[in-house]
Amino acid sequence: MESQATLAPEPVTTVCRDGSLSTTVVEAVAAAKGLDPLDLSPLYRVLDPDVIDAIGETTTVPAPGLELAFSWEGCRVCVRADGEVAVTPLDDDEPER
């Protein structure tokens, strides 16, 4: 009997067009991990979702280099002021920061 290889999780990059940045983060992490968003631990246990949402909510043009990076659910998450969310799954031996 042949064993099936487990596919390595893939990095996910998306842009928040509608809704909140925090919701986009949850959806992107779920996609990177191949999980349903409801199967993830609550984001608020790691970082206040209002902080994430505030990055893209500004009355002036956002600073082009403004970004927030953190680890959650075994992934490195980078949220930029322009709405881009990049999620990179960490290797099992790579520590979360």
C-alpha positions in Angstrom: 0.0 0.0 0.0 1.3 3.4 -0.9 1.4 6.2 1.6 0.2 9.6 0.5 2.6 12.4 1.1 1.3 15.3 3.2 1.3 18.5 1.3 3.3 21.3 2.9 1.2 24.3 3.8 1.7 27.1 1.3 2.2 30.8 1.9 -0.9 32.9 1.3 -0.9 36.6 0.3 -4.2 38.4 -0.1 -5.5 42.0 0.0 -8.4 43.1 2.2 -10.9 44.6 -0.2 -14.1 44.4 1.9 -14.6 43.8 5.6 -12.0 44.1 8.2 -8.3 43.3 8.2 -8.7 41.0 11.2 -11.2 38.9 9.3 -8.9 38.8 6.3 -6.1 37.6 8.6 -8.3 34.8 10.0 -9.3 33.7 6.5 -5.7 33.8 5.2 -4.3 31.8 8.1 -7.1 29.2 7.6 -6.3 29.0 3.9 -2.5 28.6 4.6 -3.2 25.9 7.1 -5.9 24.1 5.1 -8.4 24.6 7.9 -11.8 26.0 8.4 -11.6 29.5 10.1 -13.7 28.2 12.9 -11.1 25.5 13.7 -8.5 28.2 14.6 -7.8 29.4 18.1 -9.3 32.8 18.8 -7.2 35.6 17.3 -7.8 37.8 20.3 -5.8 35.5 22.4 -2.7 36.6 20.5 -3.5 40.1 19.4 -6.5 42.5 19.8 -8.3 42.4 16.4 -9.0 46.1 16.8 -5.2 46.7 16.6 -5.1 44.9 13.3 -8.1 46.7 11.9 -6.7 50.1 13.0 -3.7 49.7 10.7 -5.8 50.1 7.6 -8.2 52.7 9.2 -6.6 56.1 8.8 -8.0 59.4 7.8 -4.8 60.2 5.9 -2.8 58.2 3.4 -1.3 55.3 5.2 2.5 55.2 5.6 3.8 52.9 2.8 6.1 51.0 5.2 3.6 50.6 8.1 3.1 46.9 8.9 2.4 44.6 11.8 4.0 41.2 12.1 3.2 38.5 14.5 2.9 34.7 14.9 -0.3 32.8 15.2 -1.4 29.2 14.7 2.1 28.2 13.5 2.2 30.9 10.9 4.1 34.2 10.5 1.5 36.9 9.7 2.4 40.3 8.2 -0.4 42.9 7.9 0.4 46.1 5.9 -1.4 49.4 6.0 -2.4 49.1 2.3 -4.5 46.0 3.3 -2.1 43.3 2.2 -2.0 40.2 4.4 0.8 37.7 4.0 0.8 34.4 5.9 3.8 32.0 5.8 3.5 28.7 7.7 6.4 28.1 10.0 8.4 25.0 9.9 7.8 22.7 12.9 11.3 23.5 14.3 11.0 27.2 13.7 9.9 29.0 16.9 6.9 31.3 17.0 7.8 34.9 18.1 
